[in-house]
Amino acid sequence: MSKSIQISSSETSLLVIDVQQALFTQPNPIYNASKLILTINSLVNRSHLRGIPVVYVQHSNQSMLKEGTPGWQIHPDINPLETDLLIHKTQGNAFIDTPLQNELESQDVKNLLITGLVTHQCIRATCLGGLELGYRVFLVEGGHSNFRKDAAKVIEKLQLELEEAGVLLVSPNGIAFI
């Protein structure tokens, strides 16, 4: 069950994981894609206004997310600023073989707001990876999704699993930056 929270702007980073074009062109569409984009953009804007670091994570592989291809690019409705951090990864967990942890440590980040794609893979892996590293991990309800036929059930199941592991589920409108 999602909660409302107060979270320190100076200790928080927003992660936008794998919101890449190819994931929106699968035979099964991204569940609630328009709402997902609106939620992420709203959080990005609020983060920028509060000086919260925004990190875009971009996955690459040898199939639909081949680096440099159109499908690998960030979704056109998501517009990172030049001041935002861009991390490239090849693993589900955005902390594995990337500079993400060092970047977050250099900014004294202790809280992670997690958004992006896909719920049952990279979102799950990064949430659990963040917990293992000692971060307070907040998964934004409506801020993550997938392209499975049973997407709503996958989201519900994974949110429960992640909450049991220690991830806090938060409503995007229930986040108060202090």
C-alpha positions in Angstrom: 0.0 0.0 0.0 1.5 3.3 -1.0 2.3 5.9 1.6 2.8 9.7 1.7 6.2 10.7 2.8 8.4 13.6 3.6 11.8 13.2 2.0 15.0 15.3 2.3 15.8 17.0 -1.0 19.5 17.2 -0.1 19.8 13.4 0.4 17.6 12.2 -2.5 18.1 11.3 -6.1 15.4 10.4 -8.7 16.3 7.4 -11.0 14.6 7.2 -14.3 15.4 3.7 -15.5 15.3 2.4 -19.1 12.5 4.6 -20.5 13.7 3.8 -24.0 11.9 3.9 -27.3 12.2 0.2 -28.2 10.3 -0.8 -25.0 7.3 1.2 -26.3 7.2 -0.7 -29.6 6.7 -4.2 -28.3 3.7 -6.3 -29.5 2.1 -5.7 -26.1 2.1 -2.0 -25.3 3.5 -0.5 -22.1 0.8 -0.7 -19.5 -0.6 2.9 -18.8 2.2 4.4 -21.0 0.8 7.9 -21.0 0.3 8.0 -17.3 3.8 6.6 -16.8 5.4 9.4 -18.9 3.3 12.1 -17.2 4.2 10.7 -13.7 7.9 10.6 -14.6 8.0 14.0 -16.1 6.1 15.5 -13.1 8.7 14.0 -10.7 11.6 15.1 -12.9 10.2 18.7 -12.9 9.7 18.7 -9.2 13.1 17.3 -8.7 14.7 19.9 -10.8 12.9 22.7 -8.9 14.2 21.3 -5.6 17.8 20.7 -6.8 17.4 16.9 -6.6 19.8 15.1 -8.9 18.0 13.2 -11.7 19.7 10.2 -13.1 18.7 8.6 -16.4 19.7 5.0 -16.7 19.9 3.6 -20.3 20.2 -0.2 -20.9 22.0 -1.7 -23.8 22.1 -5.2 -25.2 22.6 -6.9 -28.5 19.0 -7.1 -29.5 16.3 -4.4 -29.3 18.4 -2.0 -27.1 21.6 -2.0 -29.2 23.6 1.1 -28.3 23.2 4.0 -30.8 20.1 2.6 -32.5 16.8 4.5 -32.5 15.3 1.9 -30.1 18.1 2.5 -27.6 17.3 6.2 -27.3 15.4 7.8 -24.4 11.6 8.1 -25.2 11.1 11.4 -27.1 8.6 12.6 -24.4 11.3 12.4 -21.8 13.8 15.2 -22.1 16.9 15.0 -19.8 18.7 18.3 -19.1 22.4 18.6 -19.8 22.9 18.8 -16.0 21.2 15.4 -15.4 23.4 12.4 -15.1 23.2 9.6 -17.7 24.3 6.1 -16.8 24.7 3.3 -19.3 24.3 -0.2 -18.1 24.2 -3.8 -19.5 22.9 -5.5 -16.4 19.4 -5.4 -14.8 20.7 -3.8 -11.6 21.8 -0.2 -12.4 24.6 -0.5 -9.8 26.4 -3.4 -11.4 29.4 -2.3 -13.6 28.4 1.3 -13.6 29.5 4.5 -11.8 26.1 5.0 -10.3 27.0 4.2 -6.7 30.1 6.5 -6.8 28.0 9.3 -8.3 25.4 9.0 -5.6 28.0 8.8 -2.8 29.7 11.9 -4.1 26.4 13.8 -3.6 25.7 12.2 -0.2 22.5 10.6 -1.5 20.8 8.3 0.9 17.3 8.1 -0.6 16.4 6.8 -4.1 13.1 7.5 -5.9 12.8 4.7 -8.5 10.8 5.1 -11.7 11.0 3.5 -15.2 10.9 0.2 -17.0 10.3 -2.7 -16.7 8.8 -3.6 -13.3 9.8 -7.2 -13.1 13.3 -6.9 -14.4 15.4 -3.7 -14.1 13.2 -1.9 -11.7 13.1 -4.9 -9.4 16.9 -5.5 -9.7 17.8 -1.9 -9.1 15.4 -1.6 -6.1 17.0 -4.7 -4.5 20.5 -3.5 -5.4 19.8 -0.2 -3.8 18.6 -1.9 -0.6 21.7 -4.1 -0.5 23.9 -1.0 -0.6 22.0 0.7 2.3 19.9 3.2 0.5 16.3 4.0 1.5 14.5 2.9 -1.7 11.1 4.4 -2.7 9.3 2.9 -5.6 6.9 5.4 -7.2 3.4 4.0 -7.7 2.4 4.6 -11.3 6.0 5.5 -12.1 7.0 2.1 -13.3 5.4 -0.4 -15.8 6.0 -3.2 -18.2 4.7 -4.6 -21.5 3.4 -8.0 -20.4 -0.2 -9.1 -21.2 -0.8 -9.4 -17.4 1.0 -6.1 -16.7 -1.3 -5.0 -13.9 -0.9 -8.3 -12.0 2.9 -8.2 -12.5 3.0 -4.7 -11.1 0.9 -5.6 -8.1 2.9 -8.8 -7.3 6.2 -7.1 -7.6 5.2 -4.1 -5.5 4.2 -6.5 -2.7 7.4 -8.5 -3.1 9.5 -5.3 -3.0 7.7 -3.9 0.0 8.3 -7.2 1.9 12.0 -6.7 1.0 12.1 -3.2 2.5 11.2 -1.0 -0.5 8.7 1.8 0.4 5.9 2.2 -2.1 4.9 5.9 -2.5 2.3 7.8 -4.4 3.8 10.4 -6.7 1.4 13.0 -5.2 2.3 11.8 -1.7 5.9 12.9 -1.9 6.7 16.0 0.0 10.3 17.3 -0.5 11.7 19.1 2.5 
